[in-house]
Amino acid sequence: MTTLTKNPFHPTGQSTQTDYETVFISSLHKAMIENCFSVGQDEITNFYVALKSKPLAILTGPARSGKIALVQGLAQSLMERESLHVQIFNGHPWWAEGCANIGNYTRLHERFSTEKILSIIEEAGQPDCADQVFIACLTRISPAELLSFFTEVAFQLQNGMIMRLGDTHLSEPISFPSNLRIIGTMDTSYYNWWNNDLLLSTTVIQWPQVSIFPDPMFKWGILFEECEFLQSCIRGRDEAYRKVFPVLKHQRHPLYPLLQVAAILKRHITSLEHVIDEVMIYLANSWSRIGNGLFHSSPDRNLAIALDLAIAQILLPRAVDAIRNQEILRNRLKSMLAGRFLHSVAFLTMLTVQG
């Protein structure tokens, strides 16, 4: 397997070699196609950008649609194939349904998951592991695991520390390592567990129904250097604005659609300024370290795609109750976003169906 290494830079800031983030994403997309998952590259790029932007992610969509394969492909293309730094395990004991002692089995499974993640947190936090990526993936979670391993953790991560995880209340807070990502997959066609606490540190990604063709062979993408991925991640507000500004300054009113939607929803969103900052962080991460668009080589097109996904995944979910319950508001947003912002319109349409 070919390994991608860090680029040398000219004083002008231009790389003398290939942009390895874009190569990595293209390679992962090719691997998914070769493994018989007919998914678009934008969907894979969105997952990658989400993991750069926040420590937690939920992939929600129909069963057998390639969600777990995507996690496996990305994780094992970031690390050695058999690395113990990647832990993928059942998030919920669906096998226990119908058993007489289902309550006991569920508690034992939650304890197992808690101890597993605590062990990963401890290892990822070791000083000699700071430039290595760790991934814990809870597959096929239920709303119970969504609450205990994502919503409650996301709320605590406002301070970068956690004191409660799963069924365990720790005696003192522990740091959440910046090199750790916790991912959940959820089998549902209509995700309906929006929560402001969850969204603070979690990206909920609507994964599409994709065509899958059986193939006994399994191939992964090019191996990407872990420290390069970690160094590409932008989490801070100021760093995000510095990264995006050179792109935006050449365009006329580039964020006007975002500000339009925010103005309409401001009565329904608390801490709107913080949410806008989250959008900017996502936008910043949609460019590679050397300044190339990850969704598209055209800066204008890359911005349009990233902005659409950021509105759909960060801004609109903060006002989901109002949008679902107020047809006039929903239609106004649809009219504003129609044509250019397909993911945002799809999100609004989903709320219409749920309503």
Protein Blocks (a to p, Z undefined) as FASTA:
>chain_A
ZZdddddddfkopafbdcfklmmmmmmmmmmmmnopacdfklmmmmmmmmmmpmbdcddd
dehihmmmmmmmmmmmmpcfklckbccddfbdfklgoiaklmmmmmmmmmmmmmmmmmmm
mmmmpmklmmpccddddehiafklmmmmmmmmmmmmmnopafbehjbccfbdcdddfkbc
cddddddfbdcbbcfklmmmpccdddddddddddfbdcddddddfklmmmmpcfbfklmm
mmmmmmmmmpghkllmmmmmmmmmmmmpghklmmmmmmmmmmmmmpcfkopafkbmblkl
mmmmmmmmmmmmmmmmmmmmmmmmmmklmmmmmmmmgojlmmlmmmmmmmmmmZZ
